[in-house]
Amino acid sequence: MTIRTILVDDEKLAIQGLQLRLEPFEDIEIIATCANGREAIRAIKTEKPDLVFLDIQMPGFDGFSVVKGVMEIEPPLFVFVTAFEEHAIRAFEANAVNYLMKPVDEDRLADTIERVRQRLAEKKSAEDAEKLREVLAEVAPDAAEAAAEEEDTGSRYEKLINVKDRGQIFRVDVATIEHIEAAGDYMIISTGDNSLVLRETMKDLERRLDPKTFQRVHRSTIVNLDLVRQVKPHTNGECFLVLDSGSEVKVSRSYRDVVARFVH
């Protein structure tokens, strides 16, 4: 699969340097280069690329303005390339594939291209699924409706959560989260080998997680039931869940019946 790519930067040397670093990737086809945001918006709307490497700080329209300027069409994937670290948070808020610092590190670039390939593969799978639904709607409408309901149920929940902690952005794979504990207006997310602090309420976070996997086991604790390896009875009808990392989480009596439906 060829990845049709546009490079956007007001510095000619930066464009040339990125072109050289992208040469080893045979599936990357550079179809245009742009020196400013206005050119970039026109090129993206005309060429409809798969991927855009986008400088953030440019005269006139900056990189974020470019993203906003193409929202009326199906936007490409964006990788921000800049010399300014302070833009990282906004880059991830714009759902960028990655955020690369100048001069671009070759290992980070390789990792970024692999992320792009994965994103595009997922997108193609979604397109294939849509074609299948169209066929099913014609020949087996009942099956099509059931398939749509199943997909809607699975896709409404988060697969990745961006967590700003200690001035950095961490992209946490939801499947690796063992348990979550409330601490006032903050949530402590534990992945077994790491703990991160997220400013969000328990109620809001619960809405983002699949209830088939993540269940409240205490007033202030959510557990990933897929990572429970043992249930240890305790006094007064309470019990402890032993997680993959060896951590233990108490299950209060009021939530024990909920957990029992999933843990056998």
Salt bridges, closest charged atoms under 4 A:
ASP9 OD2 - LYS102 NZ 2.76
GLU11 OE1 - LYS102 NZ 3.96
ASP27 OD2 - ARG117 NE 2.73
GLU47 OE1 - ARG4 NH2 3.59
ASP55 OD2 - LYS102 NZ 3.66
GLU72 OE2 - LYS45 NZ 2.44
GLU74 OE2 - LYS123 NZ 2.99
ASP111 OD2 - ARG115 NE 3.16
GLU114 OE1 - ARG117 NH1 3.26
ASP128 OD2 - LYS124 NZ 3.23
GLU130 OE1 - ARG133 NH2 2.13
GLU151 OE1 - ARG133 NH1 2.49
GLU158 OE2 - ARG208 NE 3.37
ASP165 OD2 - ARG166 NH1 3.05
GLU181 OE2 - HIS179 NE2 3.32
GLU200 OE1 - ARG208 NH1 2.71
ASP204 OD1 - ARG207 NH2 2.35
GLU206 OE1 - ARG216 NH2 2.78
GLU238 OE1 - LYS250 NZ 3.66
GLU248 OE2 - LYS232 NZ 2.94
